[in-house]
Each structure stands twice: as C-alpha cells, then as structure tokens.
Amino acid sequence: MMAAGMDPRSSWNRTTPADLERSLFSPGAGGFLAYGEGEEVLGCVGYRPDGEATLTLNKLATRPGSRGQGVGRRLVREVEHAARIGGYERVLLAVSQYNLEVLPFYERLGYRSVDERYAHAHPASPPPVVLVKELADV
C-alpha cells in the first residue's frame, strides 16, 4: 500500500520496516489506521514530535481505490487532534519533490508552504517542500 502509485524515486521505495518502527514507535510518536468493511486497511498516517511546538505528520498513505473518499483527510485531522491534545502549536509535514501533485490536497486542509529545512529529509532525495498548519489558526 505504501509505495502504490508513488514515483520510483520517492523515499517510500527506500523505507524499511526499521524506518517505520522508528517513525511510529519512538517516544511521543504514533499513528492511525483507517479501516473499511471487513477490516480492510484503507490508509495510514504517522506522527512524531519535533521539539516542544511541532508535531510532524508522516507516512500518509491510502489505497488507490480509496482515494477521493475522505480517508486521507480524516487521517490528517486525527493527527491534528493528537497535536492539540498534546499541546503542540503546529503540524508540519514534508512533501517529496516526486509527489508534488499532493500539494493542493494539503493546501485545502489549511497547510501552507514555509521556507524551512526538513530535519528528517532523506539524504538521497532532493529537499522536500515543507508545509505547516498553525493550530491557532483553526
């Protein structure tokens, strides 16, 4: 599911189980799964703290057949809710240069491009586009 439909140059194609474990199970990190009928997983998302004010959203993926049904939007909203409960001021995410077609999706959810370096960028990939949503704006 993760790399389905992704550009072969995307870091998704270099993501290992250890990378996912570190992303989802490090202190303060977590994630959500979206289920369909019959307990089929339709999508997933992870998050991790990056300092006291920022919760970073990562690893958002939906099954190709589930796209356009609000699964991704609901998963992003769950991360925003977790950020509010955790006292974070903003949610940050990074979009691969090979996946820029998703930018309008995040912009519709209130995310804006910022001129920040992404601390977790994969060294073999071009710098990602960094998007932020200030939770006070909601």
DSSP file (Angstrom, degrees, kcal/mol; ACC not computed):
  #  RESIDUE AA STRUCTURE BP1 BP2  ACC     N-H-->O    O-->H-N    N-H-->O    O-->H-N    TCO  KAPPA ALPHA  PHI   PSI    X-CA   Y-CA   Z-CA
    1    1 A M    >         0   0    0      0, 0.0     3,-0.7     0, 0.0    61,-0.2   0.000 360.0 360.0 360.0 -40.3    0.0    0.0    0.0
    2    2 A M  T 3   +     0   0    0      1,-0.3    60,-0.1    59,-0.1    10,-0.1   0.922 360.0  29.2 -57.8 -53.1    2.7    2.4    1.0
    3    3 A A  T >  S+     0   0    0      9,-0.1     3,-2.5     2,-0.1    -1,-0.3   0.442  85.5 130.9 -91.9   1.8    4.5    2.8   -2.4
    4    4 A A  T <  S+     0   0    0     -3,-0.7    58,-0.2     1,-0.3     3,-0.1  -0.354  86.0   1.2 -58.8 122.6    1.5    2.2   -4.6
    5    5 A G  T 3  S+     0   0    0      1,-0.3    -1,-0.3    -2,-0.2     2,-0.2   0.466 101.6 134.0  80.6   0.6    1.3    4.9   -7.2
    6    6 A M    <   -     0   0    0     -3,-2.5    -1,-0.3     1,-0.1    93,-0.1  -0.550  67.1 -99.7 -85.1 149.5    4.5    6.6   -5.9
    7    7 A D    >   -     0   0    0     91,-0.4     3,-2.3    -2,-0.2     6,-0.3  -0.435  32.8-123.2 -59.8 136.1    7.3    7.8   -8.1
    8    8 A P  T 3  S+     0   0    0      0, 0.0    -1,-0.1     0, 0.0     5,-0.1   0.730 111.1  59.7 -59.3 -20.2   10.0    5.2   -8.1
    9    9 A R  T 3  S+     0   0    0     89,-0.1    89,-0.1     3,-0.0    -2,-0.1   0.581  82.1 114.3 -82.4  -9.0   12.5    7.9   -6.9
   10   10 A S  S X  S-     0   0    0     -3,-2.3     3,-1.4     1,-0.1     4,-0.2  -0.229  78.4-122.0 -63.1 149.2   10.4    8.6   -3.8
   11   11 A S  G >> S+     0   0    0      1,-0.3     3,-1.9     2,-0.2     4,-0.6   0.708 106.1  78.9 -64.8 -18.2   11.9    7.8   -0.4
   12   12 A W  G >4 S+     0   0    0      1,-0.3     3,-1.0     2,-0.2    -1,-0.3   0.872  88.4  57.3 -54.8 -34.7    8.9    5.5    0.1
   13   13 A N  G <4 S+     0   0    0     -3,-1.4    -1,-0.3    -6,-0.3    -2,-0.2   0.590 109.8  43.2 -76.1  -8.7   10.7    3.0   -2.0
   14   14 A R  G <4 S+     0   0    0     -3,-1.9     2,-0.3    -4,-0.2    -1,-0.3   0.341  85.5 119.6-110.7   1.7   13.7    3.1    0.3
   15   15 A T    <<  -     0   0    0     -3,-1.0    -3,-0.0    -4,-0.6     3,-0.0  -0.536  47.3-162.0 -73.5 127.8   11.6    3.0    3.5
   16   16 A T     >  -     0   0    0     -2,-0.3     4,-2.1     1,-0.1     3,-0.2  -0.628  34.1-106.6-103.6 164.0   12.5   -0.1    5.6
   17   17 A P  H  > S+     0   0    0      0, 0.0     4,-2.7     0, 0.0     5,-0.2   0.878 123.5  55.7 -55.6 -36.6   10.5   -1.7    8.4
   18   18 A A  H  > S+     0   0    0      2,-0.2     4,-2.4     1,-0.2     5,-0.2   0.886 104.9  52.2 -64.2 -37.5   13.0   -0.3   10.8
   19   19 A D  H  > S+     0   0    0     -3,-0.2     4,-2.3     2,-0.2    -1,-0.2   0.926 111.2  47.0 -61.8 -44.2   12.3    3.2    9.4
   20   20 A L  H  X S+     0   0    0     -4,-2.1     4,-2.8     2,-0.2     5,-0.3   0.918 111.2  50.8 -64.9 -43.1    8.6    2.7   10.0
   21   21 A E  H  X S+     0   0    0     -4,-2.7     4,-2.7     1,-0.2    -1,-0.2   0.926 112.1  47.0 -60.3 -44.4    9.2    1.4   13.5
   22   22 A R  H  X S+     0   0    0     -4,-2.4     4,-0.9     1,-0.2    -1,-0.2   0.900 115.0  47.4 -63.1 -40.3   11.4    4.4   14.4
   23   23 A S  H  < S+     0   0    0     -4,-2.3     7,-0.4    -5,-0.2    24,-0.2   0.880 123.4  30.5 -68.8 -38.9    8.8    6.8   12.9
   24   24 A L  H  < S+     0   0    0     -4,-2.8    -2,-0.2    -5,-0.2    -3,-0.2   0.726 125.5  37.6 -95.9 -23.7    5.8    5.3   14.6
   25   25 A F  H  < S+     0   0    0     -4,-2.7    -3,-0.2    -5,-0.3    -2,-0.1   0.308  80.1 112.5-119.8   9.9    7.1    3.9   17.9
   26   26 A S  S >< S-     0   0    0     -4,-0.9     3,-2.6    -5,-0.2    -4,-0.0  -0.413  89.2 -64.5 -74.0 162.4    9.7    6.4   19.1
   27   27 A P  T 3  S+     0   0    0      0, 0.0    -1,-0.2     0, 0.0     3,-0.1  -0.215 125.1   6.9 -53.4 127.3    8.8    8.3   22.3
   28   28 A G  T 3  S+     0   0    0      1,-0.3     2,-0.1    -3,-0.1    -2,-0.1   0.311 105.1 118.1  84.7  -8.3    5.8   10.6   21.7
   29   29 A A    <   +     0   0    0     -3,-2.6    -1,-0.3    19,-0.1     2,-0.3  -0.383  30.1 142.2 -87.2 167.7    5.2    9.1   18.2
   30   30 A G  E     -A   47   0A   0     17,-2.2    17,-2.4    -7,-0.4     2,-0.3  -0.953  23.7-151.1-176.3-167.0    2.1    7.3   17.0
   31   31 A G  E     -A   46   0A   0     -2,-0.3     2,-0.3    15,-0.3    15,-0.2  -0.984   9.9-125.5-173.2 175.6   -0.2    6.7   14.1
   32   32 A F  E     -A   45   0A   0     13,-2.3    13,-1.8    -2,-0.3     2,-0.4  -0.973   9.4-151.7-137.3 149.2   -3.6    5.9   12.9
   33   33 A L  E     -A   44   0A   0     -2,-0.3     2,-0.5    11,-0.2    11,-0.2  -0.943  11.2-144.9-116.8 144.1   -5.1    3.3   10.5
   34   34 A A  E     -A   43   0A   0      9,-2.5     8,-3.6    -2,-0.4     9,-1.3  -0.949  19.9-158.5-108.3 127.5   -8.4    3.8    8.6
   35   35 A Y  E     -A   41   0A   0     -2,-0.5     6,-0.2     6,-0.3     2,-0.1  -0.804   8.0-165.8-108.8 146.6  -10.4    0.7    8.2
   36   36 A G    >   -     0   0    0      4,-3.1     3,-1.1    -2,-0.3     4,-0.1  -0.273  51.8 -44.2-104.7-161.8  -13.1   -0.2    5.6
   37   37 A E  G >  S+     0   0    0      1,-0.2     3,-1.1     2,-0.2    -1,-0.3  -0.377 128.6  23.5 -66.2 147.0  -15.6   -3.0    5.6
   38   38 A G  G 3  S-     0   0    0      1,-0.2    -1,-0.2    -3,-0.1     3,-0.1   0.739 129.3 -75.9  68.8  22.4  -14.2   -6.4    6.6
   39   39 A E  G <  S+     0   0    0     -3,-1.1     2,-0.3     1,-0.2    -1,-0.2   0.725  80.9 162.3  60.5  25.0  -11.3   -4.7    8.5
   40   40 A E    <   -     0   0    0     -3,-1.1    -4,-3.1    -4,-0.1     2,-0.5  -0.605  42.7-121.6 -71.8 130.9   -9.5   -3.9    5.3
   41   41 A V  E     +A   35   0A   0     -2,-0.3    -6,-0.3    -6,-0.2     3,-0.1  -0.654  32.8 177.5 -76.7 121.4   -6.9   -1.2    5.9
   42   42 A L  E     -     0   0A   0     -8,-3.6    21,-2.9    -2,-0.5     2,-0.3   0.685  61.2 -16.9 -96.3 -23.4   -7.7    1.8    3.6
   43   43 A G  E     -AB  34  62A   0     -9,-1.3    -9,-2.5    19,-0.3     2,-0.3  -0.989  53.1-154.0-170.9 168.9   -5.0    4.1    4.8
   44   44 A C  E     -AB  33  61A   0     17,-2.6    17,-2.4    -2,-0.3     2,-0.3  -0.976   5.8-174.8-150.4 161.2   -2.4    5.0    7.5
   45   45 A V  E     -A   32   0A   0    -13,-1.8   -13,-2.3    -2,-0.3     2,-0.3  -0.975   7.7-157.8-155.0 149.8   -0.6    8.0    8.9
   46   46 A G  E     -AB  31  58A   0     12,-3.6    12,-2.9    -2,-0.3     2,-0.3  -0.812   5.6-169.4-123.1 167.7    2.1    8.5   11.4
   47   47 A Y  E     -AB  30  57A   0    -17,-2.4   -17,-2.2    -2,-0.3    10,-0.2  -0.988   4.6-178.8-152.6 156.8    3.3   11.4   13.6
   48   48 A R  E     - B   0  56A   0      8,-1.9     8,-3.3    -2,-0.3     2,-0.2  -0.984  33.2-103.2-153.2 149.1    6.2   12.3   15.8
   49   49 A P  E     - B   0  55A   0      0, 0.0     2,-0.3     0, 0.0     6,-0.2  -0.509  24.7-172.1 -74.3 142.7    7.2   15.2   18.0
   50   50 A D        -     0   0    0      4,-3.0     4,-0.5     1,-0.4     3,-0.3  -0.725  66.1 -39.2-131.1  81.3    9.8   17.6   16.7
   51   51 A G  S    S-     0   0    0     -2,-0.3    -1,-0.4     1,-0.2     0, 0.0  -0.365  90.8 -59.4  89.0-175.3   10.5   19.9   19.6
   52   52 A E  S    S+     0   0    0      1,-0.2    -1,-0.2    -2,-0.1    37,-0.1   0.766 132.1  37.1 -77.3 -26.0    8.0   21.3   22.0
   53   53 A A  S    S+     0   0    0     -3,-0.3    37,-1.8    35,-0.2    36,-1.6   0.617 104.8  70.6-103.6 -14.2    5.9   23.2   19.5
   54   54 A T  E     - c   0  90A   0     -4,-0.5    -4,-3.0    35,-0.2     2,-0.5  -0.903  47.2-171.4-120.2 130.9    5.8   20.9   16.4
   55   55 A L  E     -Bc  49  91A   0     35,-2.2    37,-2.1    -2,-0.4     2,-0.5  -0.982  24.1-143.9-110.2 124.9    4.2   17.6   15.7
   56   56 A T  E     -Bc  48  92A   0     -8,-3.3    -8,-1.9    -2,-0.5     2,-0.4  -0.796   4.2-148.3 -96.2 125.8    5.3   16.2   12.4
   57   57 A L  E     +B   47   0A   0     35,-2.9    37,-0.5    -2,-0.5     2,-0.3  -0.734  30.6 162.9 -85.9 134.9    2.9   14.3   10.2
   58   58 A N  E     +B   46   0A   0    -12,-2.9   -12,-3.6    -2,-0.4    35,-0.0  -0.970  40.9  30.6-149.3 165.3    4.4   11.5    8.1
   59   59 A K  E     +     0   0A   0     -2,-0.3     2,-0.4   -14,-0.2   -15,-0.1   0.770  62.5 173.0  59.8  32.7    3.8    8.4    6.1
   60   60 A L  E     +     0   0A   0    -15,-0.2     2,-0.3   -14,-0.1   -15,-0.2  -0.595  10.6 159.1 -70.6 125.7    0.3    9.3    5.0
   61   61 A A  E     -B   44   0A   0    -17,-2.4   -17,-2.6    -2,-0.4     2,-0.3  -0.993  20.7-172.3-148.4 142.5   -0.8    6.7    2.5
   62   62 A T  E     -B   43   0A   0     -2,-0.3   -19,-0.3   -19,-0.2     5,-0.1  -0.970  37.1 -99.3-131.4 150.9   -4.2    5.5    1.2
   63   63 A R    >>  -     0   0    0    -21,-2.9     3,-2.0    -2,-0.3     4,-0.6  -0.435  36.0-120.4 -63.3 140.4   -5.1    2.6   -1.0
   64   64 A P  G >4 S+     0   0    0      0, 0.0     3,-1.0     0, 0.0    -1,-0.1   0.865 113.4  54.8 -52.8 -38.4   -5.5    3.8   -4.6
   65   65 A G  G 34 S+     0   0    0      1,-0.2    -2,-0.1     3,-0.0   -23,-0.0   0.623 106.4  53.0 -71.4 -11.9   -9.1    2.5   -4.6
   66   66 A S  G X4>S+     0   0    0     -3,-2.0     3,-1.2   -24,-0.2     5,-0.5   0.466  81.0 117.2-100.0  -4.5   -9.9    4.6   -1.5
   67   67 A R  T <<5S+     0   0    0     -3,-1.0    -4,-0.0    -4,-0.6     0, 0.0  -0.342  71.8  28.1 -69.3 146.5   -8.7    7.9   -2.8
   68   68 A G  T 3 5S+     0   0    0     -2,-0.0    -1,-0.2     1,-0.0    -3,-0.0   0.513  95.6  96.6  83.4   5.7  -11.2   10.7   -3.1
   69   69 A Q  T < 5S-     0   0    0     -3,-1.2    -2,-0.1     0, 0.0    -3,-0.0   0.286 102.4-101.8-109.7   7.9  -13.4    9.3   -0.3
   70   70 A G  T  >5S+     0   0    0     -4,-0.1     4,-2.3     3,-0.0     5,-0.2   0.509  85.7 123.7  88.2   4.1  -12.1   11.4    2.5
   71   71 A V  H  ><S+     0   0    0     -5,-0.5     4,-2.2     2,-0.2     5,-0.2   0.955  77.4  44.0 -64.2 -50.2   -9.8    8.8    4.1
   72   72 A G  H  > S+     0   0    0      1,-0.2     4,-2.4     2,-0.2     5,-0.2   0.904 112.8  52.5 -61.1 -42.6   -6.7   10.9    3.8
   73   73 A R  H  > S+     0   0    0      1,-0.2     4,-2.4     2,-0.2    -1,-0.2   0.925 109.9  48.3 -60.1 -45.5   -8.5   14.0    5.1
   74   74 A R  H  X S+     0   0    0     -4,-2.3     4,-1.8     1,-0.2    -1,-0.2   0.889 110.7  51.1 -64.4 -38.6   -9.8   12.1    8.2
   75   75 A L  H  X S+     0   0    0     -4,-2.2     4,-1.7     2,-0.2    -1,-0.2   0.914 110.3  48.9 -65.1 -41.9   -6.3   10.7    8.9
   76   76 A V  H  X S+     0   0    0     -4,-2.4     4,-2.3     1,-0.2    -2,-0.2   0.918 109.3  53.1 -62.8 -42.5   -4.8   14.2    8.8
   77   77 A R  H  X S+     0   0    0     -4,-2.4     4,-2.3     1,-0.2    -1,-0.2   0.863 105.1  55.0 -62.3 -35.4   -7.5   15.5   11.0
   78   78 A E  H  X S+     0   0    0     -4,-1.8     4,-2.4     2,-0.2    -1,-0.2   0.902 107.7  49.0 -64.3 -40.3   -6.7   12.8   13.6
   79   79 A V  H  X S+     0   0    0     -4,-1.7     4,-2.3     2,-0.2    -2,-0.2   0.916 110.4  51.0 -64.7 -41.9   -3.1   13.9   13.7
   80   80 A E  H  X S+     0   0    0     -4,-2.3     4,-2.3     2,-0.2    -2,-0.2   0.900 109.9  50.4 -61.3 -39.9   -4.2   17.5   14.1
   81   81 A H  H  X S+     0   0    0     -4,-2.3     4,-2.5     1,-0.2    -2,-0.2   0.922 109.5  50.2 -63.7 -44.0   -6.4   16.4   17.0
   82   82 A A  H  X S+     0   0    0     -4,-2.4     4,-2.1     1,-0.2    -2,-0.2   0.880 109.5  52.9 -60.9 -37.4   -3.5   14.5   18.6
   83   83 A A  H  <>S+     0   0    0     -4,-2.3     5,-2.7     2,-0.2     4,-0.4   0.922 109.4  47.7 -64.7 -44.1   -1.4   17.6   18.2
   84   84 A R  H ><5S+     0   0    0     -4,-2.3     3,-1.4     1,-0.2    -2,-0.2   0.941 112.4  48.6 -62.4 -46.8   -3.9   19.8   20.0
   85   85 A I  H 3<5S+     0   0    0     -4,-2.5    -1,-0.2     1,-0.3    -2,-0.2   0.874 110.9  52.2 -60.5 -37.0   -4.3   17.3   22.8
   86   86 A G  T 3<5S-     0   0    0     -4,-2.1    -1,-0.3    -5,-0.2    -2,-0.2   0.477 117.4-112.9 -79.7  -2.2   -0.5   17.1   23.1
   87   87 A G  T < 5 +     0   0    0     -3,-1.4    -3,-0.2    -4,-0.4     2,-0.2   0.676  62.0 154.4  81.0  17.1   -0.2   20.9   23.4
   88   88 A Y      < -     0   0    0     -5,-2.7    -1,-0.2    -6,-0.2   -34,-0.2  -0.504  39.0-150.1 -79.1 149.8    1.6   21.4   20.1
   89   89 A E  S    S+     0   0    0    -36,-1.6    46,-2.7     1,-0.2    47,-0.7   0.677  73.2  11.6 -91.0 -21.1    1.2   24.7   18.3
   90   90 A R  E     -cD  54 134A   0    -37,-1.8   -35,-2.2    44,-0.3     2,-0.4  -0.989  59.3-131.7-155.0 159.8    1.6   23.4   14.7
   91   91 A V  E     -cD  55 133A   0     42,-2.3    42,-2.5    -2,-0.3     2,-0.3  -0.971  27.1-167.5-114.7 132.6    1.6   20.4   12.5
   92   92 A L  E     +cD  56 132A   0    -37,-2.1   -35,-2.9    -2,-0.4     2,-0.3  -0.898   9.2 172.7-119.0 146.9    4.5   20.1   10.0
   93   93 A L  E     - D   0 131A   0     38,-2.4    38,-2.9    -2,-0.3     2,-0.4  -0.977  21.5-137.4-147.4 161.1    4.9   17.7    7.0
   94   94 A A  E     - D   0 130A   0    -37,-0.5     2,-0.5    -2,-0.3    36,-0.2  -0.976  10.6-154.4-123.5 134.1    7.2   17.3    4.1
   95   95 A V  E     - D   0 129A   0     34,-3.0    34,-2.8    -2,-0.4     5,-0.1  -0.930  23.3-120.4-110.9 126.2    6.2   16.6    0.5
   96   96 A S    >   -     0   0    0     -2,-0.5     3,-2.0    32,-0.2   -86,-0.1  -0.263  17.1-123.7 -59.9 145.6    8.7   14.8   -1.7
   97   97 A Q  G >  S+     0   0    0     29,-0.4     3,-0.5     1,-0.3    -1,-0.1   0.706 115.6  57.5 -60.7 -19.2    9.7   16.6   -4.9
   98   98 A Y  G 3  S+     0   0    0      1,-0.2   -91,-0.4    28,-0.1    -1,-0.3   0.352 107.5  46.2 -92.5   5.0    8.5   13.5   -6.6
   99   99 A N  G X   +     0   0    0     -3,-2.0     3,-1.9   -93,-0.1    -1,-0.2  -0.044  65.0 132.8-135.8  31.5    5.0   13.8   -5.1
  100  100 A L  G X   +     0   0    0     -3,-0.5     3,-1.9     1,-0.3    -2,-0.1   0.675  57.2  80.1 -64.7 -17.3    4.1   17.5   -5.7
  101  101 A E  G 3  S+     0   0    0      1,-0.3     4,-0.3     2,-0.1    -1,-0.3   0.678  85.4  62.5 -64.8 -14.0    0.7   16.6   -7.1
  102  102 A V  G X> S+     0   0    0     -3,-1.9     4,-1.6     1,-0.2     3,-0.6   0.578  76.1  91.9 -84.9  -9.1   -0.5   16.2   -3.4
  103  103 A L  H <> S+     0   0    0     -3,-1.9     4,-2.5     1,-0.2     5,-0.2   0.898  82.0  53.5 -54.7 -45.5    0.2   19.8   -2.5
  104  104 A P  H 3> S+     0   0    0      0, 0.0     4,-2.3     0, 0.0    -1,-0.2   0.867 104.3  57.6 -59.1 -34.0   -3.3   21.0   -3.4
  105  105 A F  H <> S+     0   0    0     -3,-0.6     4,-0.9    -4,-0.3    -2,-0.2   0.957 111.4  40.5 -57.8 -51.8   -4.8   18.3   -1.0
  106  106 A Y  H  <>S+     0   0    0     -4,-1.6     5,-2.3     1,-0.2     3,-0.5   0.871 111.9  56.1 -67.9 -36.9   -2.8   19.7    1.9
  107  107 A E  H ><5S+     0   0    0     -4,-2.5     3,-1.7     1,-0.2    -1,-0.2   0.895 103.3  55.0 -62.4 -38.8   -3.5   23.3    1.0
  108  108 A R  H 3<5S+     0   0    0     -4,-2.3    -1,-0.2     1,-0.3    -2,-0.2   0.783 105.2  54.7 -63.1 -25.6   -7.2   22.6    1.0
  109  109 A L  T 3<5S-     0   0    0     -4,-0.9    -1,-0.3    -3,-0.5    -2,-0.2   0.372 129.8 -95.8 -89.4   4.5   -6.7   21.3    4.6
  110  110 A G  T < 5S+     0   0    0     -3,-1.7     2,-0.3     1,-0.3    24,-0.3   0.556  76.1 142.1  97.8   9.0   -5.1   24.6    5.6
  111  111 A Y      < -     0   0    0     -5,-2.3     2,-0.4    22,-0.1    -1,-0.3  -0.628  30.5-162.3 -85.6 143.6   -1.4   23.8    5.2
  112  112 A R  E     -E  132   0A   0     20,-2.4    20,-2.5    -2,-0.3     2,-0.2  -0.961  23.4-108.9-127.7 142.8    1.0   26.5    3.8
  113  113 A S  E     -E  131   0A   0     -2,-0.4     2,-0.3    18,-0.2    18,-0.2  -0.470  38.4-170.9 -68.3 136.9    4.4   26.2    2.3
  114  114 A V  E     -E  130   0A   0     16,-2.5     2,-1.5    -2,-0.2    16,-0.5  -0.919  32.3-115.6-128.9 156.2    7.2   27.5    4.6
  115  115 A D        +     0   0    0     -2,-0.3     2,-0.3    14,-0.1    16,-0.1  -0.599  68.9 126.8 -91.8  74.9   10.9   28.2    4.0
  116  116 A E        -     0   0    0     -2,-1.5     2,-0.4    14,-0.1    14,-0.2  -0.955  61.4-117.5-130.1 148.6   12.2   25.7    6.5
  117  117 A R        -     0   0    0     -2,-0.3     2,-0.7    12,-0.1    12,-0.1  -0.695  30.3-125.8 -81.3 136.1   14.7   22.8    6.2
  118  118 A Y    >   -     0   0    0     -2,-0.4     3,-1.6    10,-0.2    -1,-0.0  -0.768  13.8-153.6 -87.4 116.9   13.1   19.5    6.9
  119  119 A A  T 3  S+     0   0    0     -2,-0.7    -1,-0.1     1,-0.3    -2,-0.0   0.718  90.9  47.9 -64.3 -23.1   15.2   17.8    9.6
  120  120 A H  T 3  S+     0   0    0      2,-0.1    -1,-0.3    -3,-0.0   -26,-0.0   0.130  77.2 143.3-108.0  20.5   14.3   14.3    8.6
  121  121 A A    <   -     0   0    0     -3,-1.6    -4,-0.0     1,-0.1     0, 0.0  -0.314  57.8-112.3 -62.2 140.9   14.9   14.6    4.8
  122  122 A H    >   -     0   0    0      4,-0.2     3,-2.0     1,-0.1    -1,-0.1  -0.612  20.1-136.5 -74.3 129.0   16.4   11.5    3.2
  123  123 A P  T 3  S+     0   0    0      0, 0.0    -1,-0.1     0, 0.0    -2,-0.1   0.717 101.9  56.6 -63.1 -20.2   19.9   12.3    2.1
  124  124 A A  T 3  S+     0   0    0      2,-0.1    -2,-0.0  -113,-0.0    -3,-0.0   0.406 100.5  72.7 -90.3   3.1   19.4   10.6   -1.3
  125  125 A S  S <  S-     0   0    0     -3,-2.0  -115,-0.1     1,-0.1    -4,-0.0  -0.821  89.4-101.7-116.0 154.4   16.4   12.7   -2.2
  126  126 A P        -     0   0    0      0, 0.0   -29,-0.4     0, 0.0    -4,-0.2  -0.350  61.0 -76.8 -64.8 156.5   16.1   16.4   -3.2
  127  127 A P        -     0   0    0      0, 0.0     2,-0.0     0, 0.0   -10,-0.0  -0.301  55.5-127.8 -56.5 133.7   14.9   18.7   -0.4
  128  128 A P        -     0   0    0      0, 0.0     2,-0.5     0, 0.0   -32,-0.2  -0.289  20.7-100.4 -78.1 166.9   11.2   18.3    0.2
  129  129 A V  E     -D   95   0A   0    -34,-2.8   -34,-3.0   -12,-0.1     2,-0.5  -0.791  39.1-142.7 -83.3 126.4    8.5   21.0    0.3
  130  130 A V  E     -DE  94 114A   0    -16,-0.5   -16,-2.5    -2,-0.5     2,-0.4  -0.822  18.5-172.0 -98.1 128.0    7.8   21.8    3.9
  131  131 A L  E     -DE  93 113A   0    -38,-2.9   -38,-2.4    -2,-0.5     2,-0.4  -0.912   0.6-170.4-118.7 145.4    4.2   22.6    4.8
  132  132 A V  E     -DE  92 112A   0    -20,-2.5   -20,-2.4    -2,-0.4     2,-0.5  -0.988  13.7-161.9-136.2 144.1    2.9   23.8    8.2
  133  133 A K  E     -D   91   0A   0    -42,-2.5   -42,-2.3    -2,-0.4     2,-0.5  -0.980  18.2-143.7-123.2 117.8   -0.5   24.3    9.7
  134  134 A E  E >   -D   90   0A   0     -2,-0.5     3,-1.4   -24,-0.3   -44,-0.3  -0.695   7.3-150.2 -77.8 122.7   -0.6   26.6   12.7
  135  135 A L  G >  S+     0   0    0    -46,-2.7     3,-1.3    -2,-0.5   -45,-0.2   0.744  93.3  65.8 -71.2 -22.1   -3.2   25.1   15.1
  136  136 A A  G 3  S+     0   0    0    -47,-0.7    -1,-0.3     1,-0.2   -46,-0.1   0.732  92.6  64.9 -67.8 -20.2   -4.1   28.5   16.5
  137  137 A D  G <         0   0    0     -3,-1.4    -1,-0.2     1,-0.2    -2,-0.2   0.588 360.0 360.0 -76.2 -10.3   -5.4   29.4   13.0
  138  138 A V    <         0   0    0     -3,-1.3    -1,-0.2    -4,-0.2    -2,-0.2   0.444 360.0 360.0 -94.6 360.0   -8.1   26.7   13.3
